[in-house]
Amino acid sequence: MFSRTVCVLIAAFFLISSQAFGAESSKTSGVSIAIQNVFSMEFYTDNNVIYRDAVPFTNVDPNKSMVYADGRNENDGKSDTAVICKSNLGTSWYFKLHVIPNPPLEPEKMRYYIDQPYNRNTGGRADGALARSPQWYAFSNIPTTIYVSGFSDSSNLPFGTLITFNFSLVPTGLSAGQAYSAAVVYTMTTVP
């Protein structure tokens, strides 16, 4: 009986010992990661942003002091156009705007309105700074900084910063029957 008990104890010891001293083998592989720089801008539309890259002004009444784009009314809660700016550079960027009018249209006949942009990642307002308070401004024919990015704009992926615009026209002095046109240029740059 004693030898049988000793054999059982020795067998139990070997069973426990073999589990405590398990074998193991491991290998290592390296991972190489390259992140692409993103610095881009794209047009945006939804139910509140009516146009993309063409904003029409048809049947303009020359007797009015200010005319909105087609389908727009004062305080209708909509925007004419919008752009989304995306960056992962981790540095400040500047948003500039200017117009290139086709003669005889003068740049000061066209106006723009910008309000504080939106951070599409948080759903709130972006933390950058408008160059001037929200109101109507005459366009310039040279690139003019209208927004400077904030801390959260400097790396704003994946959804970016949404900047919306409204346009108007001062028709005083414009001739009936004359075709007028202009190109609005939006610039996102790291150069002030």
N, C-alpha and C positions, 0 to 999 in steps of 0.2 A: 504494500500500500504506500509505503514511504517512497519507493523508487518511482511509482506511478505518479505521485504528487510532484516529485522533483521533475520528472519528464514533462508534466503539464506546465509547471512553472517555467522550465527552460524553453519550452515551445512558445509560451506566451511572451517571454522576454524577447525571443528572436522575432516574433511577429510585430511587437511594439517597436523594436530596434529597426527593423527594416522599413517601417513607415516613417520613423523619425529621420532616417538618413536617405531620403529619396534622391534620385538622380535628376539633374536638370541641365539643359543645354540652351543657350540663347545666342542669337546673332543680331547685329545692328545694321540698319541701312540708313543712309543719309537722305534727306529731303531738301531739294532746292526749290525755293519759292521766289518768284519775281512778280511784283505788283506793278500793274500798268498805271501810268499817270493818266488821270482823267482831268480834262479842262475843256468843257464843251458847253454848248448852248443849243437849245432846240425850241421850236415853236410849240405852243400848248393851246389846246381848246377843250372846252367842256360846255355845260349848259349856260355858264355865266361868262364865257369868253367866246365872242361871236366869230371872229375872223382869225386867220393865221397870218399869211404873208401878203395879203392884199386887202386894203380897207377902202370900200367904195363910198364916195360922196356923189350921189346923182341927184338931179333935180334940185340943185341948190337955189334957195331963195336969196337973191342979192340984197334984199331989203333987211335981212336979219343981221344982228351984230355978231352972232356966233352960230355956226351950224354944226350939228353932230353927224357922225357917219350914219349911213343907211341903217334903219331899224333901231336906232338908238334914241333915247330920251333922257333928259336931265334926271339924275337920281334914280335911274332904273335898276341899279344894283348889278349892272353888267360891265364888262370891259370890252374894248375893241379887239385887243390882241394881248398876247402874253408870251413870255419866254421862260424856260427853265434853265438855270445856270447850275452846272455841276462841277465840283472840284474836289480832288483829294490831295492837293499839293501842300495843304497845311499852311498856306500863306494868304495874306490879304489879296483881294482882287477888286477891280474897279469896273463898274458898268457905265458905259458911255453911250450917248445917243446924239445923233445929228440927222439932218435931212439934206438930200441933194435934190433941189427943185429943178424942174425943167422950165426954162424961161418961157413965158414971162412971169411965172409964179415966183414970188419972193418967199424966203424961209419964214419971215415973221408973220405971214398969212396963215401958217399952220401952227397949231398949239398942241401941247401934250399935257397930260395929267398923270402923275405917278403917286401912289400911296405906299406906305411901308410894305415891302415884300413879305412873302410867307416862307417859313421853313417847312417844307413838305414832309420832313421826317418827324417833326413834333406836332404839326397841325396848327402851330401858333405863328405869331409874327417873327420874322427873322431879326437877328440881333445887330445887323449892320446899321449904317447911318445914311439917311437921305442927304444929299448935298444941300437941298433947300426944302422948306416946308411943303406939304402936299397942297398944291393949287395948280392952276393953269399957267403954263409958261410958253413963250414963243420959242420955236425951234431955232437952233443955231445951225449954220452950215459947216461948222467945224466940230469934231468930236468933243463933247462936254460931259464930264463926270456927273452922273446924277445919283449914284449909289456906291457906297464903299462897304465891302463885306465886313461882317462881324466875325467873332471867334467861331461860332457854329457854322458859318458859311465857308470857312477856310477848308473844312473837310466835311462836305455835306452829302455824301453818298448814303444810301442809294437814290434818294428821291430828289435832292437838290433844293434850290431856292427859286420860288416862283415870283416873277416880277410882271405885274399887269399894267396895261396902258390904256388910256382913253385919248382920242384925238378929236380935234375940232378945227374948224376952218373959219377965218374971218373973211367973208365974201365981199366986203366993201372995196370997191374999185376993180373988182374982177368983171370981165366982159361976158355977157350972155353969148352963147354960141362958140366961145373959145374953149378948147380942151386944155385942161391943166393936169399935171401929174408930178409926182415926186417919189423919190426912194427914201425910205426911213432906214437908217443904218444903226444896228444894235451891235455894240462891241463889249466883249468881256475880256479884260486884260489885267496883267499883273503890273503894268506900267501906269503910274498915277497920271 
